[in-house]
């Protein structure tokens, strides 16, 4: 039995390029690519064929080394991780990428049937017990890595968006404005503290205007965070003025009993700017 499994495994290894090409051709036989897509695809096609051949070779090795399966199992885990990230970076979708598994199973088993046609049924069951669990594991490792890469990309995009959502804009030497737009959640509130302090020091501000005309909802968490930011700014010598409090937001703040004592409030940017000019002349 061992010799028969090794014979099948060696045949798969020897035919890996042929099987990879058959998988590749079948996979894209029904695909309709634009000229631009074809051009881009041709740049990576040889790499994809090599990835396919390496994957198929691992199943041949699994049969050759069936008495010590851990080595191939670890190799397939590595393959899944590397290929999952590689495929994600190519811009393919997960559902499209997973369609490959059907073609791999079909063509690997086609090669096995050709080699093992004169072998016993028991051999087929032994091959099945080795090949199918490894295929399932490879797909799992591939999918897990693909999803992790996607989540990481989303998190990076969210972080970049959050950083853009806390823009301290210099108006004149020593004076800047922070226009807040949208809701302030816990994560944005944390970034608000970090970025505002960092930019205030970097721009050497003496006054910072918080314009909240684009903030639809102010609750106790938002108000508390704004108070913390203004307190932290005062410790680095930056005075703050809040502008643009909408009527409905003002009503909510009063209803919640929020205390704005210690925070200078003006109705708009123009009034805040005039107040800063007045304070600077007083100095």
Secondary structure, 3 states (H helix, E strand, C coil): CHHHHHHHHHHHHHCHHHHHHHHHHHHCCCCCCCHHHHHHHHHHHHHHHHHHHHHHHHHHHHHHCCCCCHHHHHHHHHHHHHHHHHHHHHCCCHHHHHCHHHHHHHHHHHHHHHHCCCCCHHHHHHHHHHHHHHHHHHHHHHHHHHHHHHHHHHHHHHHHHHHHCCCEEEEECCEEEEEEECCCCHHHHHHHHHHHHHHHHHCCCCEEEEEEEECCCCCHHHHHHHHHHHHHHHHCCCEEEEECCCHHHHHHHHHHCCCCCCCEEECCHHHHHHHHHHHHHHC
